[in-house]
Amino acid sequence: MTNEKQILFSGMQATGSLTLGNYLGALKNWVNLADEYECYYSVVDMHSITIRQDPAVLRKRARALLTLYIAAGIDPEKNCIYYQSHVSGHAELAWILNCFTYMGELSRMTQFKDKSAKHTDNINAGLFTYPVLMAADILLYQANVVPVGIDQMQHLEITRDIAQRFNSIYGDVFTIPEAYIGKVGAKIMSLQDPARKMSKSDENPNASIYLMDDPDSIRRKCKRAVTDSEGVILYRDEQPGVKNLLDIYSACTGKSVDESVKEFDGCGYGQLKEAVGEAVVSVLQPLQTRFKELEKDKAYIDGIIRANAEKAAYTANKTLRKVQKKVGFPERIR
């Protein structure tokens, strides 16, 4: 008799365009996790509307993101890939969990402070309670593990706090999730400011390589990448721009950083940038080709959306009904 797989939950926002950093740091490493975990990958479109969105653009980006999951190699037969907004349990559980979350906890969240500062004309309640919806996303599927970066650890911590608080009152309702510690994806920094992560919301178009950038754009952005005046290719913190290019090259070619440094011994920055550009192009072209094929197959993608929404809702409803019963909501008459 085999043990059941642990459950893993993750998701990405349907805003902006995914970058090379998103792919090398996360998406690429999700591909093989289905062998070890039962995986739920959400397109978290509900989170996206804390900032005003153009409805048509949001729909288009949500579909593109779901398609990119598949194009990147995530098998929709082995993994549950779905839209957050298609499973009403996310919103229903979030409301209940709101009643078990304290204002002080939410006011300390770094992301609320950051986004409030950037969007002073729209500091809405959804922005404030965003971490509760994120907690609902995770707890709804009884996730054992959640892949998170350092910037998301605070959200996982409040999720654990809410779950433990609920469990202390009603018994073992929720699985307490842990951070996923697996293969660490490459941390890709901005090409124009290597002190910051590559971001899909960066205002500088040369700072980020997007997954659907054409080869010429990729090569051009790499050539314009910030380096330094030292003129030597070494992997060290004193040369953050060069270090970032070596990280990108190593992640794209599968070579170790040491191997990459040796390869460029005696070379100039121009040669490094050119090689990085070609390595990125070679990694992204198969993904782009697959994406374009999938994009044309509307019936296939629609079928994935429909089937996986049903699968996600089935799992979510098992948790939701249990929670509703615990808090005293009347049983539904079928």
C-alpha positions as CSV (number, residue, x, y, z in Angstrom):
1,M,0.0,0.0,0.0
2,T,1.5,3.4,-1.0
3,N,1.2,6.5,1.0
4,E,-0.9,9.3,-0.4
5,K,1.0,12.2,-1.8
6,Q,1.3,15.4,0.1
7,I,-0.5,18.4,-1.3
8,L,1.3,21.4,-2.8
9,F,-0.3,24.7,-3.6
10,S,1.0,27.6,-5.5
11,G,-0.2,30.3,-7.8
12,M,0.8,33.4,-9.8
13,Q,-1.1,36.6,-10.4
14,A,-2.7,37.3,-13.7
15,T,-1.2,40.7,-14.0
16,G,1.7,41.8,-16.1
17,S,3.8,39.4,-18.2
18,L,5.9,36.6,-16.7
19,T,9.6,37.2,-16.7
20,L,12.6,35.0,-17.1
21,G,12.9,35.3,-13.3
22,N,9.5,33.8,-12.8
23,Y,10.4,30.9,-15.1
24,L,13.9,30.1,-13.8
25,G,13.0,30.8,-10.2
26,A,9.7,29.0,-10.0
27,L,7.8,27.7,-13.1
28,K,10.6,25.6,-14.4
29,N,10.9,23.8,-11.1
30,W,7.2,23.1,-10.8
31,V,7.3,20.8,-13.8
32,N,8.5,17.7,-12.0
33,L,6.8,18.2,-8.6
34,A,3.8,16.1,-9.7
35,D,5.9,13.0,-9.2
36,E,6.2,13.8,-5.5
37,Y,3.2,15.9,-4.7
38,E,-0.5,16.4,-5.6
39,C,-0.2,19.9,-7.1
40,Y,-2.7,22.7,-7.3
41,Y,-1.5,25.6,-9.5
42,S,-3.9,28.6,-9.5
43,V,-4.1,31.6,-11.7
44,V,-4.9,34.0,-8.9
45,D,-7.1,36.4,-10.7
46,M,-9.1,37.4,-7.6
47,H,-5.9,38.8,-6.0
48,S,-5.3,40.8,-9.2
49,I,-8.3,43.2,-8.7
50,T,-7.0,44.9,-5.5
51,I,-5.5,47.2,-8.2
52,R,-7.9,48.4,-10.9
53,Q,-7.6,46.2,-14.0
54,D,-8.9,46.6,-17.5
55,P,-11.4,43.7,-17.6
56,A,-10.6,42.6,-21.2
57,V,-6.9,42.7,-20.5
58,L,-7.2,40.8,-17.2
59,R,-9.2,38.0,-19.0
60,K,-6.6,37.8,-21.7
61,R,-3.7,37.7,-19.3
62,A,-5.3,35.1,-17.1
63,R,-5.8,32.8,-20.1
64,A,-2.3,33.5,-21.3
65,L,-0.9,32.6,-17.8
66,L,-2.8,29.3,-17.6
67,T,-1.6,28.5,-21.1
68,L,2.0,29.3,-20.1
69,Y,1.8,26.9,-17.2
70,I,1.1,24.1,-19.7
71,A,3.6,25.4,-22.3
72,A,6.3,25.4,-19.6
73,G,5.7,21.7,-19.2
74,I,3.2,21.4,-16.3
75,D,1.0,18.5,-17.2
76,P,-2.7,19.4,-16.7
77,E,-3.6,15.8,-16.4
78,K,-1.2,15.3,-13.5
79,N,-1.6,18.7,-11.9
80,C,-4.7,20.8,-11.2
81,I,-4.3,24.1,-13.1
82,Y,-7.3,26.4,-12.7
83,Y,-8.6,29.9,-12.3
84,Q,-9.0,31.0,-8.7
85,S,-12.2,32.9,-9.6
86,H,-13.8,29.7,-10.9
87,V,-13.8,28.1,-7.4
88,S,-16.2,30.1,-5.2
89,G,-14.8,28.4,-2.1
90,H,-11.8,30.8,-2.2
91,A,-14.1,33.7,-1.5
92,E,-16.4,31.8,0.9
93,L,-13.5,30.6,3.1
94,A,-11.8,34.0,3.0
95,W,-14.9,35.6,4.6
96,I,-14.9,33.0,7.4
97,L,-11.2,33.4,8.0
98,N,-11.5,37.2,8.0
99,C,-13.5,36.7,11.3
100,F,-10.5,34.8,12.8
101,T,-7.8,37.3,11.7
102,Y,-6.9,40.4,13.7
103,M,-6.6,44.0,12.3
104,G,-3.2,44.3,14.0
105,E,-1.9,41.3,12.1
106,L,-3.0,42.6,8.8
107,S,-1.7,46.2,9.4
108,R,1.8,44.7,9.9
109,M,1.9,43.1,6.5
110,T,4.8,44.5,4.4
111,Q,3.0,44.1,1.1
112,F,0.0,46.2,2.3
113,K,2.4,49.0,3.3
114,D,4.2,48.8,0.0
115,K,1.1,48.7,-2.2
116,S,-0.6,51.4,-0.2
117,A,2.3,53.7,-0.8
118,K,2.2,53.0,-4.6
119,H,-1.6,53.2,-5.0
120,T,-2.6,56.0,-2.6
121,D,-5.7,56.7,-4.6
122,N,-7.1,53.2,-4.1
123,I,-6.3,51.8,-0.6
124,N,-9.2,49.4,-0.5
125,A,-10.3,46.8,2.0
126,G,-9.3,44.0,-0.4
127,L,-5.7,45.2,-0.4
128,F,-5.8,45.1,3.4
129,T,-7.4,41.6,3.7
130,Y,-5.4,40.2,0.8
131,P,-3.4,37.9,3.1
132,V,-6.6,36.3,4.3
133,L,-7.6,35.4,0.8
134,M,-4.1,34.0,0.3
135,A,-4.6,31.9,3.5
136,A,-7.9,30.6,2.1
137,D,-6.2,29.7,-1.1
138,I,-3.7,27.5,0.8
139,L,-6.0,26.1,3.5
140,L,-8.9,25.2,1.2
141,Y,-6.8,22.4,-0.4
142,Q,-5.3,21.3,2.9
143,A,-1.9,22.0,1.4
144,N,1.1,20.5,3.3
145,V,3.6,22.6,1.4
146,V,3.8,26.0,-0.3
147,P,6.7,27.1,-2.5
148,V,7.5,30.6,-1.2
149,G,10.3,33.2,-1.7
150,I,11.6,35.3,1.2
151,D,9.2,38.1,0.2
152,Q,6.2,35.7,0.7
153,M,7.2,34.1,4.0
154,Q,5.2,36.7,6.0
155,H,2.0,35.5,4.1
156,L,2.7,31.9,5.0
157,E,3.3,32.8,8.6
158,I,0.0,34.5,8.9
159,T,-1.7,31.6,7.1
160,R,-0.2,29.3,9.8
161,D,-1.3,31.6,12.6
162,I,-4.9,31.7,11.3
163,A,-5.1,28.0,10.8
164,Q,-3.7,27.3,14.3
165,R,-6.1,29.7,15.8
166,F,-9.1,28.1,14.1
167,N,-7.9,24.6,15.0
168,S,-7.4,25.6,18.6
169,I,-11.2,26.4,18.7
170,Y,-12.7,23.7,16.5
171,G,-10.2,20.9,16.4
172,D,-7.9,19.7,13.6
173,V,-9.8,21.2,10.7
174,F,-6.8,22.6,8.7
175,T,-3.5,21.2,7.8
176,I,-0.8,23.6,8.9
177,P,1.3,24.3,5.8
178,E,5.1,24.4,5.7
179,A,7.3,26.3,3.3
180,Y,8.4,24.0,0.4
181,I,12.1,23.4,0.6
182,G,13.1,21.8,-2.6
183,K,15.4,22.6,-5.5
184,V,16.1,26.3,-5.2
185,G,15.4,28.1,-8.5
186,A,17.8,30.8,-9.7
187,K,17.2,34.2,-8.2
188,I,17.3,36.5,-11.2
189,M,17.8,40.2,-10.7
190,S,16.9,43.2,-12.8
191,L,19.2,43.7,-15.8
192,Q,19.2,47.5,-15.1
193,D,19.4,47.4,-11.3
194,P,20.9,44.1,-10.1
195,A,20.2,45.0,-6.5
196,R,16.5,44.3,-7.2
197,K,14.7,41.2,-8.4
198,M,13.6,41.0,-12.0
199,S,10.0,42.1,-11.9
200,K,7.0,41.9,-14.3
201,S,5.9,45.4,-13.0
202,D,9.2,47.1,-13.6
203,E,8.7,50.4,-15.5
204,N,12.0,50.1,-17.3
205,P,11.4,47.9,-20.4
206,N,15.1,46.9,-20.5
207,A,15.1,45.7,-16.9
208,S,13.2,42.5,-17.5
209,I,13.2,39.7,-20.1
210,Y,9.6,38.5,-20.6
211,L,8.8,34.9,-21.6
212,M,7.2,36.0,-24.9
213,D,10.0,38.5,-25.9
214,D,11.2,37.9,-29.4
215,P,14.9,36.8,-29.9
216,D,16.1,40.2,-31.0
217,S,14.6,41.9,-28.0
218,I,16.2,39.4,-25.7
219,R,19.6,39.8,-27.2
220,R,19.2,43.6,-27.1
221,K,18.2,43.6,-23.4
222,C,21.2,41.4,-22.5
223,K,23.6,43.7,-24.4
224,R,22.2,46.7,-22.4
225,A,22.5,44.9,-19.1
226,V,24.3,46.9,-16.4
227,T,27.8,45.6,-15.5
228,D,30.7,47.6,-14.0
229,S,34.1,49.1,-14.9
230,E,36.2,46.3,-13.5
231,G,36.4,44.4,-16.8
232,V,36.9,40.9,-15.2
233,I,34.3,38.2,-15.1
234,L,34.0,36.9,-11.5
235,Y,31.1,35.6,-9.4
236,R,31.2,37.9,-6.4
237,D,28.9,40.4,-4.6
238,E,31.1,43.3,-5.6
239,Q,30.1,42.8,-9.2
240,P,26.3,42.3,-8.9
241,G,25.6,42.9,-12.6
242,V,28.2,40.3,-13.8
243,K,27.0,37.9,-11.0
244,N,23.4,38.2,-12.3
245,L,24.5,37.5,-15.9
246,L,26.4,34.4,-14.7
247,D,23.4,33.2,-12.8
248,I,21.2,33.6,-15.9
249,Y,23.7,31.8,-18.1
250,S,24.2,28.9,-15.6
251,A,20.4,28.5,-15.1
252,C,19.8,28.4,-18.9
253,T,22.7,26.1,-19.8
254,G,22.6,23.8,-16.8
255,K,26.2,24.5,-16.1
256,S,27.5,25.3,-12.6
257,V,28.5,28.8,-11.8
258,D,32.2,27.7,-11.5
259,E,32.0,26.1,-15.0
260,S,30.5,29.3,-16.4
261,V,33.2,31.5,-14.8
262,K,35.9,29.3,-16.2
263,E,34.3,29.4,-19.7
264,F,34.5,33.2,-19.7
265,D,38.0,33.5,-18.2
266,G,39.8,36.2,-20.2
267,C,36.6,37.3,-22.1
268,G,35.1,40.7,-22.1
269,Y,31.7,41.7,-20.9
270,G,30.4,41.9,-24.5
271,Q,31.2,38.2,-25.1
272,L,29.4,37.4,-21.8
273,K,26.3,39.4,-22.7
274,E,26.1,37.9,-26.2
275,A,26.4,34.3,-24.8
276,V,23.7,35.0,-22.1
277,G,21.4,36.4,-24.8
278,E,21.8,33.2,-26.9
279,A,21.4,31.0,-23.9
280,V,18.1,32.7,-23.0
281,V,16.8,32.6,-26.6
282,S,17.5,28.8,-26.7
283,V,15.6,28.2,-23.5
284,L,12.6,30.4,-24.3
285,Q,12.0,29.5,-28.0
286,P,10.6,26.0,-27.3
287,L,8.3,27.4,-24.7
288,Q,7.1,30.2,-27.0
289,T,6.5,27.7,-29.8
290,R,4.5,25.5,-27.5
291,F,2.5,28.4,-26.2
292,K,1.6,29.5,-29.7
293,E,0.4,26.0,-30.6
294,L,-1.7,25.8,-27.4
295,E,-3.1,29.3,-27.9
296,K,-4.6,28.2,-31.3
297,D,-6.2,25.1,-29.7
298,K,-9.1,26.9,-28.0
299,A,-11.1,23.7,-27.5
300,Y,-8.2,22.0,-25.7
301,I,-7.6,24.9,-23.3
302,D,-11.3,25.3,-22.7
303,G,-11.5,21.7,-21.8
304,I,-8.6,22.0,-19.3
305,I,-10.2,25.1,-17.7
306,R,-13.6,23.3,-17.3
307,A,-12.2,19.9,-16.0
308,N,-9.7,21.4,-13.6
309,A,-12.2,23.9,-12.2
310,E,-14.4,21.0,-11.4
311,K,-11.5,19.1,-9.8
312,A,-10.4,22.1,-7.7
313,A,-14.0,22.8,-6.6
314,Y,-14.6,19.2,-5.5
315,T,-11.5,19.3,-3.2
316,A,-12.2,22.8,-2.0
317,N,-15.8,22.1,-1.1
318,K,-14.8,19.2,1.1
319,T,-12.9,21.6,3.3
320,L,-15.4,24.4,3.0
321,R,-18.4,22.2,4.1
322,K,-16.4,21.0,7.1
323,V,-15.5,24.6,8.1
324,Q,-19.1,25.8,7.6
325,K,-20.4,23.1,9.9
326,K,-17.8,23.9,12.5
327,V,-18.7,27.6,12.7
328,G,-22.4,26.7,12.9
329,F,-23.8,27.5,9.4
330,P,-27.0,25.5,8.7
331,E,-26.5,22.3,6.6
332,R,-27.4,22.6,3.0
333,I,-30.6,20.8,1.9
334,R,-29.9,18.9,-1.3
